């Protein structure tokens, strides 16, 4: 599991390493600057072929010190440099002050905000944002934006490459939110490449962070390796041994039950059921009301079909202990969901509640929460989350005027604690949390970006994958994290033109690729 340290946790890691004598602050700064230069030249090979021009914006802290190292290293390669500093050089931290002096022996340092447009303009070059990094605690403000960021928005810098050191200025490293003033104004640097150190930070993956960061490169600067720091981690590829079938009878791999809506509304349940079967549930049954039986029967073969007219029928079905996981919500209908969800929860089986099973309780979320248990997974999108947790959604929607700002991870962690079960908040930056505070992020960004996954029915397939994995015996948190990764990977394997029906069919390819 890969940790996503917050700014405070990252500073603690650096402080402990320096205090132990393993490394000095100057060593870390030198390695960081070298890592930025190496990443820039690797990302843009044309910049390595011949010296170019660079403008380096240095801030008043150690991020600014990294910028001075970058300037010095580029100067040694024959580049033409223009370097700016925000604040009084006499007030720089010791390591940053040392690197300021090293650069000052080689070239000029101009003040920020700029009093005049930079001398270097036109053609191509590199703009280096080393203003704040992970240290930003408030919006950068209109004066600094006008005198440090906006000069590069014009046509004269259209073809210049833009790199951020650690985190683009204006972005909260812990939340991925743009820090603003009280009026909601929050300019931020937009990078093509962001070079961060030791580990990715939450802000690289959450909210608008990926759009501002561009490609994110993690640079090793020699800090000691350790396990995940804090309660936030990255969803990695699942262990193949967990997904691999070891033989046995079909009932050894669980029996998933998916509840369907009425006539003309069974498609979502059928998508979820097929995903549950493809991910390895031993048996899958769709339970449909009488008026939907004919259309389901016409579409289902390996998936079994049972008639369920109401909560009494469902309760009777659930007397069979071999039914190991339930899925309610996709296409279910609000009235039917309100009636069936309590009966499903009373059975205390592994349960996924999605779509209508969530919206049906929008006017009384506490009525839903009272029946939840640790074996339940809620899978809302942003709208459904806002209906169940309006106070948390409101905090996400409010202006972020100081850092660390309230993030999607904070919201989902609080929601899971309140609901007493696992909550998965869907999106490009999917966040999963359980009541213990364990929180994981799966970001479909960068090399894992799948914009074609924004298609009707994709969420129903995700619910089915989670249900199938829980039917096989995976705990709720493990099943949900694995499903989020598998869902995106199946979409990546298919590519543009994907529709929801394609996703279950790609799951066997993904499983083979994992060695499962």
Backbone torsions as a table, in degrees:
resi	resn	phi	psi	omega
1	UNK	NA	131.6	-177.0
2	UNK	-96.9	123.3	-179.1
3	UNK	-77.4	151.6	175.9
4	UNK	-121.0	83.9	-174.8
5	UNK	-67.3	143.3	172.1
6	UNK	-74.4	173.6	178.9
7	UNK	-60.4	-43.7	-179.9
8	UNK	-64.5	-41.5	178.8
9	UNK	-65.4	-38.6	179.3
10	UNK	-65.8	-41.1	177.1
11	UNK	-63.4	-36.0	177.4
12	UNK	-64.7	-40.6	178.2
13	UNK	-61.1	-46.1	179.7
14	UNK	-65.1	-44.1	-177.8
15	UNK	-62.4	-42.5	-179.6
16	UNK	-66.2	-39.5	-179.9
17	UNK	-65.5	-40.4	178.9
18	UNK	-68.0	-43.1	-179.1
19	UNK	-63.9	-30.7	-179.5
20	UNK	-75.8	-11.4	-177.9
21	UNK	83.3	4.6	-179.1
22	UNK	-70.5	-27.6	-175.4
23	UNK	-158.3	155.7	175.5
24	UNK	-103.8	161.5	177.1
25	UNK	-60.9	-37.4	177.4
26	UNK	-65.3	-37.0	176.5
27	UNK	-60.8	-47.0	-179.0
28	UNK	-61.4	-40.3	-178.6
29	UNK	-66.9	-40.9	178.8
30	UNK	-64.4	-43.9	179.9
31	UNK	-65.9	-37.0	178.6
32	UNK	-64.3	-47.6	179.0
33	UNK	-60.7	-42.7	178.8
34	UNK	-64.4	-38.1	178.4
35	UNK	-63.1	-38.2	177.5
36	UNK	-63.8	-47.5	-178.8
37	UNK	-62.5	-44.0	179.6
38	UNK	-61.9	-42.3	-179.4
39	UNK	-66.4	-40.0	178.7
40	UNK	-61.2	-48.3	-176.7
41	UNK	-69.6	-29.9	176.3
42	UNK	-74.4	-36.9	-177.2
43	UNK	-75.1	-35.4	179.0
44	UNK	-122.7	82.0	-176.1
45	UNK	-56.0	-27.9	179.7
46	UNK	-63.8	-25.2	177.9
47	UNK	-75.3	-20.5	179.0
48	UNK	-84.3	-16.9	-173.9
49	UNK	-73.7	-30.7	-176.4
50	UNK	-157.0	153.5	178.7
51	UNK	-60.0	144.4	178.5
52	UNK	-126.7	-160.0	-180.0
53	UNK	-118.9	148.3	179.6
54	UNK	-143.3	144.8	170.7
55	UNK	-115.3	123.8	-176.0
56	UNK	-114.9	122.3	178.8
57	UNK	-101.7	113.9	-175.5
58	UNK	-107.5	137.9	180.0
59	UNK	-96.7	-177.4	-172.7
60	UNK	-84.9	4.9	-178.6
61	UNK	-122.3	-157.9	-177.1
62	UNK	-70.0	-23.3	173.7
63	UNK	-61.8	-39.4	174.8
64	UNK	-61.8	-37.3	175.9
65	UNK	-60.7	-40.4	174.8
66	UNK	-57.8	-39.8	-179.5
67	UNK	-63.4	-39.1	178.0
68	UNK	-65.4	-36.7	175.6
69	UNK	-63.3	-44.8	178.4
70	UNK	-57.9	-46.6	-179.9
71	UNK	-59.3	-45.0	-178.6
72	UNK	-63.6	-42.3	-179.5
73	UNK	-67.5	-39.1	177.0
74	UNK	-67.7	-38.8	177.2
75	UNK	-59.3	-39.5	178.9
76	UNK	-65.7	-22.2	176.8
77	UNK	-88.5	2.3	177.7
78	UNK	93.2	10.2	-179.2
79	UNK	-74.1	155.6	172.2
80	UNK	-94.3	127.4	-171.0
81	UNK	-121.4	146.1	167.0
82	UNK	-131.8	119.1	-170.5
83	UNK	-118.4	134.3	-179.3
84	UNK	-122.5	149.5	177.5
85	UNK	-129.8	133.0	172.4
86	UNK	-92.1	120.4	177.0
87	UNK	101.6	-179.1	-176.0
88	UNK	-85.4	122.2	179.9
89	UNK	-60.0	-25.6	179.6
90	UNK	-69.1	-16.4	-177.5
91	UNK	-103.9	8.6	177.3
92	UNK	-66.9	147.1	172.5
93	UNK	-58.6	157.3	-171.8
94	UNK	-53.6	-47.7	-177.2
95	UNK	-67.6	-40.3	177.0
96	UNK	-65.4	-37.4	178.3
97	UNK	-63.4	-38.7	177.9
98	UNK	-61.4	-44.4	-178.7
99	UNK	-75.2	-26.9	171.4
100	UNK	-62.1	-45.6	-179.4
101	UNK	-64.5	-38.8	179.1
102	UNK	-62.8	-42.0	177.7
103	UNK	-69.5	-41.2	-177.5
104	UNK	-59.5	-25.1	176.0
105	UNK	-74.8	-10.7	-177.8
106	UNK	-111.4	-27.6	-175.9
107	UNK	-165.3	174.7	-175.8
108	UNK	-78.6	156.1	172.2
109	UNK	-121.7	120.0	-178.4
110	UNK	-101.3	154.6	-175.8
111	UNK	-84.0	152.1	169.6
112	UNK	-114.6	145.4	-5.6
113	UNK	-60.9	153.5	-178.2
114	UNK	-70.0	139.5	174.7
115	UNK	-90.8	-16.9	179.0
116	UNK	-146.9	160.8	179.9
117	UNK	-62.0	143.7	177.3
118	UNK	-54.4	148.5	-179.3
119	UNK	-70.4	-35.6	-179.4
120	UNK	-80.6	124.8	179.9
121	UNK	-159.3	163.0	178.3
122	UNK	76.1	165.3	179.6
123	UNK	64.2	-139.3	179.0
124	UNK	-125.7	159.3	179.1
125	UNK	179.8	-163.0	-175.1
126	UNK	-133.3	130.5	172.9
127	UNK	-108.0	125.0	-177.1
128	UNK	-110.7	118.3	177.0
129	UNK	-95.5	100.5	175.2
130	UNK	-120.9	42.4	-174.4
131	UNK	-80.5	-53.4	-171.2
132	UNK	-130.6	-33.8	-177.4
133	UNK	59.3	-135.5	-177.3
134	UNK	-81.3	-1.8	-173.9
135	UNK	-86.7	-1.1	-175.4
136	UNK	-69.8	131.6	178.8
137	UNK	-122.0	-2.3	177.9
138	UNK	-154.5	167.1	179.2
139	UNK	-60.4	151.8	-174.6
140	UNK	-78.1	-14.2	173.1
141	UNK	81.9	153.9	-175.1
142	UNK	-67.2	-33.6	-177.6
143	UNK	-65.9	-47.5	179.4
144	UNK	-67.8	-38.8	178.4
145	UNK	-58.7	-43.9	-178.9
146	UNK	-68.4	-32.9	-175.6
147	UNK	-101.8	5.7	179.8
148	UNK	-139.0	-34.8	-176.5
149	UNK	-106.7	-43.7	-174.1
150	UNK	-64.7	-28.7	177.8
151	UNK	-58.0	-19.6	-176.8
152	UNK	-97.4	6.7	-179.7
153	UNK	-87.4	-9.6	-175.1
154	UNK	-84.7	178.7	-176.5
155	UNK	-64.2	-26.1	-177.2
156	UNK	-64.6	-19.7	-178.8
157	UNK	-119.7	21.1	-176.5
158	UNK	-60.3	-36.8	-175.3
159	UNK	-99.9	12.2	178.4
160	UNK	-85.8	143.8	175.6
161	UNK	-85.2	151.3	-173.8
162	UNK	-129.0	123.3	-179.8
163	UNK	-124.4	137.1	176.4
164	UNK	-107.0	137.6	177.2
165	UNK	-92.0	110.2	179.4
166	UNK	78.2	-63.2	-179.6
167	UNK	-148.8	136.3	176.5
168	UNK	-58.6	139.1	-179.8
169	UNK	-61.2	134.6	-177.2
170	UNK	100.8	-14.0	-177.1
171	UNK	-100.3	133.2	176.2
172	UNK	-76.9	120.9	-176.6
173	UNK	-65.1	-24.4	-176.1
174	UNK	-89.9	-20.6	-171.9
175	UNK	-125.7	-17.1	-174.0
176	UNK	73.0	13.2	179.1
177	UNK	-98.3	150.5	176.2
178	UNK	-82.1	124.5	178.5
179	UNK	-77.4	135.6	-170.8
180	UNK	-128.0	174.5	168.7
181	UNK	-88.8	-177.5	-176.8
182	UNK	-61.7	-25.4	179.9
183	UNK	-83.8	1.7	179.4
184	UNK	82.7	9.8	178.3
185	UNK	-85.1	126.9	-176.5
186	UNK	-149.9	79.8	176.6
187	UNK	-66.5	152.2	179.8
188	UNK	-149.5	153.1	176.7
189	UNK	-74.3	135.0	177.5
190	UNK	-107.9	112.4	-175.2
191	UNK	-98.4	152.3	168.5
192	UNK	-87.6	-28.1	-178.0
193	UNK	-142.3	134.1	173.4
194	UNK	-121.2	127.4	178.5
195	UNK	-109.1	115.1	179.4
196	UNK	-114.8	172.1	-167.6
197	UNK	-124.8	135.9	175.8
198	UNK	75.2	-49.4	-178.3
199	UNK	-160.0	153.4	172.4
200	UNK	-65.5	153.2	179.2
201	UNK	-106.6	157.9	-179.7
202	UNK	-53.6	-38.3	-177.5
203	UNK	-65.7	-17.5	175.6
204	UNK	-72.2	-20.0	-171.4
205	UNK	-115.1	-24.8	-172.8
206	UNK	-97.2	154.4	172.4
207	UNK	55.3	-141.8	178.9
208	UNK	-77.8	1.0	-177.9
209	UNK	-49.4	-50.5	-178.9
210	UNK	-59.2	-34.3	179.9
211	UNK	-68.4	-34.0	-179.9
212	UNK	-82.6	-27.9	-174.9
213	UNK	-83.2	-25.7	-171.1
214	UNK	66.0	-143.8	176.3
215	UNK	-73.2	136.1	179.8
216	UNK	-107.8	125.7	176.6
217	UNK	-115.3	127.9	177.4
218	UNK	-95.7	123.4	-176.0
219	UNK	-106.5	129.4	175.8
220	UNK	-80.0	120.6	179.4
221	UNK	-113.3	19.4	172.4
222	UNK	86.7	15.7	174.0
223	UNK	-75.5	149.5	-176.6
224	UNK	-62.7	139.5	177.5
225	UNK	-70.6	144.8	178.1
226	UNK	-157.3	169.4	178.4
227	UNK	-70.7	-178.1	179.7
228	UNK	-55.2	138.4	179.1
229	UNK	-99.7	131.9	177.2
230	UNK	73.8	-160.7	-170.9
231	UNK	-103.0	3.2	-176.2
232	UNK	-114.8	131.4	-179.6
233	UNK	-142.9	169.2	-178.2
234	UNK	-95.2	137.8	174.4
235	UNK	-74.0	117.6	177.7
236	UNK	-99.1	173.3	175.6
237	UNK	-58.4	137.2	-179.0
238	UNK	-68.4	154.2	177.1
239	UNK	-68.6	126.2	-177.4
240	UNK	-59.2	-33.0	-177.2
241	UNK	-65.4	-26.7	178.0
242	UNK	-72.5	-32.0	-176.0
243	UNK	-91.4	-19.2	-174.1
244	UNK	-73.2	133.1	173.8
245	UNK	-78.9	140.0	-178.1
246	UNK	-109.9	29.1	-179.2
247	UNK	83.9	-161.1	179.5
248	UNK	93.1	-174.3	-178.4
249	UNK	-83.5	157.7	-179.5
250	UNK	-56.7	-35.2	-179.2
251	UNK	-70.5	-16.5	175.1
252	UNK	-68.6	-15.5	-178.3
253	UNK	-110.9	14.9	170.3
254	UNK	86.9	160.4	-179.3
255	UNK	-129.3	114.5	-178.8
256	UNK	-97.9	137.1	177.9
257	UNK	-116.9	124.0	179.8
258	UNK	-114.7	124.1	-180.0
259	UNK	-85.4	133.7	-177.0
260	UNK	-107.6	155.5	171.9
261	UNK	-80.3	-173.8	-176.0
262	UNK	-78.7	-167.1	-176.3
263	UNK	-56.1	133.0	-179.3
264	UNK	79.9	0.9	-177.9
265	UNK	-127.6	19.5	-175.0
266	UNK	-90.8	-9.0	-174.4
267	UNK	-59.9	-41.7	-177.9
268	UNK	-63.7	-42.8	178.9
269	UNK	-64.6	-38.2	179.4
270	UNK	-66.6	-35.9	175.2
271	UNK	-62.6	-46.8	179.7
272	UNK	-62.3	-41.2	-178.6
273	UNK	-64.9	-41.9	179.7
274	UNK	-65.3	-38.4	177.5
275	UNK	-64.0	-40.6	178.4
276	UNK	-62.4	-39.1	179.9
277	UNK	-70.0	-43.4	-178.0
278	UNK	-66.2	-29.6	-179.3
279	UNK	-82.0	-4.8	169.0
280	UNK	118.5	4.6	173.9
281	UNK	-58.7	138.3	-176.4
282	UNK	-65.9	-37.3	177.0
283	UNK	-140.9	149.3	174.6
284	UNK	-137.1	132.4	176.9
285	UNK	-122.6	136.8	169.4
286	UNK	-98.5	125.3	176.5
287	UNK	-102.0	117.1	-173.1
288	UNK	-125.1	151.7	174.8
289	UNK	-69.6	162.0	-173.7
290	UNK	-54.4	-39.2	-174.7
291	UNK	-72.0	-13.1	-179.9
292	UNK	-102.6	-0.2	-175.1
293	UNK	-62.0	-41.8	-175.2
294	UNK	-64.8	-45.9	-177.8
295	UNK	-68.9	-33.6	176.6
296	UNK	-68.0	-43.4	-179.6
297	UNK	-61.5	-33.0	179.9
298	UNK	-71.2	-18.0	-174.1
299	UNK	-110.3	-18.0	-171.2
300	UNK	-108.8	138.8	175.1
301	UNK	-127.0	-72.8	179.7
302	UNK	-66.1	-24.1	177.8
303	UNK	-87.7	130.2	-177.5
304	UNK	-82.3	166.9	-174.1
305	UNK	-137.0	131.8	176.1
306	UNK	-132.7	146.6	178.3
307	UNK	-87.7	127.6	175.8
308	UNK	-131.5	110.6	-176.7
309	UNK	-89.4	-15.9	-177.7
310	UNK	-179.5	-169.9	-173.7
311	UNK	-64.8	-30.3	179.5
312	UNK	-66.3	-41.8	177.4
313	UNK	-63.7	-40.9	-179.9
314	UNK	-65.1	-44.1	178.9
315	UNK	-59.9	-39.5	178.7
316	UNK	-64.7	-42.2	178.0
317	UNK	-60.3	-39.4	-174.4
318	UNK	-75.8	-1.0	170.4
319	UNK	-69.5	-18.3	176.3
320	UNK	-79.9	108.9	-176.4
321	UNK	-68.4	-12.3	179.8
322	UNK	-75.8	-12.1	172.2
323	UNK	-76.7	110.1	-169.0
324	UNK	-102.3	-16.9	179.6
325	UNK	-152.7	146.9	-177.4
326	UNK	-124.3	149.6	173.8
327	UNK	-132.1	121.1	179.1
328	UNK	-128.4	137.5	172.9
329	UNK	134.7	-49.0	-177.3
330	UNK	-59.4	112.2	178.7
331	UNK	66.3	14.7	-170.5
332	UNK	-73.9	-31.3	-174.2
333	UNK	92.0	141.6	-172.3
334	UNK	-67.3	-44.7	-178.3
335	UNK	-64.3	-43.2	-179.2
336	UNK	-67.2	-37.6	178.5
337	UNK	-63.5	-43.8	-178.5
338	UNK	-61.9	-32.8	-179.6
339	UNK	-79.6	-37.8	-170.4
340	UNK	-90.2	-29.2	-175.8
341	UNK	-59.3	-46.1	178.7
342	UNK	-58.7	-38.6	179.2
343	UNK	-66.0	-39.1	178.8
344	UNK	-66.0	-43.5	-178.3
345	UNK	-67.7	-32.6	-179.6
346	UNK	-64.2	-22.7	-179.8
347	UNK	-77.3	-12.4	176.3
348	UNK	57.1	37.0	174.8
349	UNK	-95.5	164.8	169.7
350	UNK	-57.4	127.6	-170.7
351	UNK	-141.5	135.2	171.7
352	UNK	-109.0	125.8	176.0
353	UNK	-112.9	122.3	-174.4
354	UNK	-136.2	161.8	166.6
355	UNK	50.2	-117.7	-174.7
356	UNK	-62.2	-26.3	178.6
357	UNK	-68.5	-19.0	175.8
358	UNK	-94.3	-47.8	-177.6
359	UNK	-62.6	-29.9	-179.5
360	UNK	-61.1	-20.1	-178.2
361	UNK	-111.1	19.6	-178.1
362	UNK	-61.3	-32.6	-179.1
363	UNK	-86.5	-7.2	-178.4
364	UNK	-152.7	64.1	-177.5
365	UNK	-59.9	-29.9	179.6
366	UNK	-63.8	-30.4	177.4
367	UNK	-64.7	-34.5	175.3
368	UNK	-72.2	-47.5	-174.4
369	UNK	-59.7	-33.6	-178.5
370	UNK	-62.2	-27.8	-178.2
371	UNK	-94.1	-7.5	-175.2
372	UNK	-74.0	157.8	178.9
373	UNK	-146.3	169.9	-173.2
374	UNK	-62.5	-15.4	178.3
375	UNK	-87.3	8.6	-178.3
376	UNK	-99.9	145.5	171.8
377	UNK	-123.6	124.7	171.6
378	UNK	-97.4	135.5	-175.9
379	UNK	-126.4	62.7	-178.0
380	UNK	-77.5	151.9	160.5
381	UNK	-88.4	-178.1	-172.4
382	UNK	-58.0	-41.6	-178.9
383	UNK	-65.1	-44.6	179.5
384	UNK	-66.8	-37.2	177.2
385	UNK	-61.4	-42.9	-179.6
386	UNK	-64.4	-30.7	178.7
387	UNK	-74.5	-34.1	-179.7
388	UNK	-85.6	-32.5	-175.8
389	UNK	-130.0	64.8	-172.6
390	UNK	-61.9	-33.9	-179.8
391	UNK	-68.0	-39.3	179.1
392	UNK	-69.4	-40.2	177.3
393	UNK	-63.9	-37.0	179.0
394	UNK	-63.9	-38.4	178.2
395	UNK	-65.9	-35.1	176.3
396	UNK	-68.5	-30.9	-178.1
397	UNK	-83.7	-15.7	-178.8
398	UNK	-76.1	155.8	178.0
399	UNK	-60.4	139.3	178.2
400	UNK	-97.3	96.3	-173.1
401	UNK	-93.8	-10.8	177.5
402	UNK	-150.4	157.5	-179.9
403	UNK	-111.3	158.3	-2.2
404	UNK	-71.9	131.3	-177.2
405	UNK	-77.8	155.2	176.6
406	UNK	-63.9	126.4	-172.0
407	UNK	-114.4	172.0	173.1
408	UNK	-60.7	-35.3	177.5
409	UNK	-65.1	-42.5	177.1
410	UNK	-60.9	-43.4	-177.7
411	UNK	-64.7	-44.2	-176.9
412	UNK	-71.5	-37.2	176.8
413	UNK	-61.1	-44.1	178.4
414	UNK	-65.7	-38.8	179.8
415	UNK	-64.6	-42.3	-179.9
416	UNK	-64.9	-38.0	177.0
417	UNK	-64.7	-39.4	-179.9
418	UNK	-70.3	-42.4	-176.5
419	UNK	-79.2	-23.3	-178.9
420	UNK	75.0	26.7	-179.9
421	UNK	-155.0	178.5	177.9
422	UNK	-73.8	137.1	175.6
423	UNK	-124.2	128.6	173.7
424	UNK	-114.0	117.3	176.7
425	UNK	-97.4	111.7	-173.3
426	UNK	-73.5	153.0	176.7
427	UNK	157.7	178.5	174.2
428	UNK	-56.5	-38.2	173.8
429	UNK	-106.0	81.3	179.7
430	UNK	-71.5	132.1	-179.5
431	UNK	-122.5	135.5	-177.3
432	UNK	-127.2	135.0	177.6
433	UNK	-144.2	155.1	174.0
434	UNK	-120.0	173.0	-174.3
435	UNK	-63.5	-18.8	179.9
436	UNK	-74.7	-13.6	-175.8
437	UNK	101.9	-8.6	174.4
438	UNK	-59.4	127.7	-175.1
439	UNK	-138.2	135.3	-175.7
440	UNK	-133.8	147.6	-178.3
441	UNK	-118.3	132.7	167.3
442	UNK	-119.7	113.2	-176.6
443	UNK	-106.4	120.3	174.9
444	UNK	-88.4	67.5	-176.9
445	UNK	-132.8	169.9	179.4
446	UNK	58.1	-131.1	-178.5
447	UNK	-67.8	-14.2	178.7
448	UNK	-104.4	16.5	178.6
449	UNK	-68.3	133.9	179.7
450	UNK	-138.7	71.1	-178.4
451	UNK	-60.5	-24.4	178.8
452	UNK	-72.7	-5.8	175.5
453	UNK	-74.5	-11.7	176.6
454	UNK	-78.8	77.3	-176.8
455	UNK	-143.8	149.4	-176.7
456	UNK	-57.1	133.4	176.3
457	UNK	93.1	-10.9	-178.8
458	UNK	-62.7	-38.2	178.4
459	UNK	-66.8	-32.8	176.8
460	UNK	-64.0	-38.8	177.7
461	UNK	-65.0	-42.3	177.6
462	UNK	-58.8	-45.2	178.1
463	UNK	-58.8	-38.9	179.4
464	UNK	-67.9	-38.2	178.2
465	UNK	-63.7	-45.3	178.0
466	UNK	-59.2	-45.4	-178.9
467	UNK	-61.1	-44.9	179.9
468	UNK	-61.8	-41.6	179.4
469	UNK	-67.5	-39.6	177.8
470	UNK	-69.8	-34.2	175.7
471	UNK	-59.7	-33.5	179.7
472	UNK	-78.7	-6.0	174.6
473	UNK	109.5	0.9	177.5
474	UNK	-69.3	137.8	175.1
475	UNK	-60.7	158.5	-172.4
476	UNK	-56.6	-47.0	-176.7
477	UNK	-66.7	-43.5	179.8
478	UNK	-65.2	-42.5	-179.9
479	UNK	-64.2	-39.6	-176.5
480	UNK	-70.2	-43.0	177.2
481	UNK	-63.8	-45.5	178.9
482	UNK	-61.3	-41.3	-178.9
483	UNK	-63.8	-40.7	179.5
484	UNK	-60.3	-42.8	179.7
485	UNK	-67.6	-46.8	-178.2
486	UNK	-63.1	-38.8	-179.8
487	UNK	-59.9	-48.8	179.8
488	UNK	-68.8	-40.5	-178.4
489	UNK	-64.8	-37.8	176.4
490	UNK	-62.3	-40.4	177.7
491	UNK	-65.9	-38.6	178.2
492	UNK	-63.9	-39.7	-178.7
493	UNK	-65.9	-28.8	-179.5
494	UNK	-84.8	-52.8	179.5
495	UNK	93.8	-171.1	-178.1
496	UNK	-56.4	149.1	-176.8
497	UNK	93.0	-0.8	-179.7
498	UNK	-59.8	138.6	164.2
499	UNK	-123.8	164.7	-170.4
500	UNK	-57.6	-36.1	-179.3
501	UNK	-60.3	-24.4	-178.1
502	UNK	-74.8	-25.5	-172.6
503	UNK	-62.7	-51.0	179.3
504	UNK	-59.0	-32.5	-177.3
505	UNK	-70.4	-20.2	178.7
506	UNK	-89.3	-13.9	-177.7
507	UNK	-59.3	-40.7	177.4
508	UNK	-59.9	-35.5	178.0
509	UNK	-64.9	-41.1	179.5
510	UNK	-65.1	-44.7	-179.6
511	UNK	-62.0	-41.2	177.8
512	UNK	-63.3	-39.9	179.5
513	UNK	-62.9	-29.8	178.1
514	UNK	-82.6	-11.1	-175.7
515	UNK	84.5	19.4	-179.9
516	UNK	-88.9	NA	NA
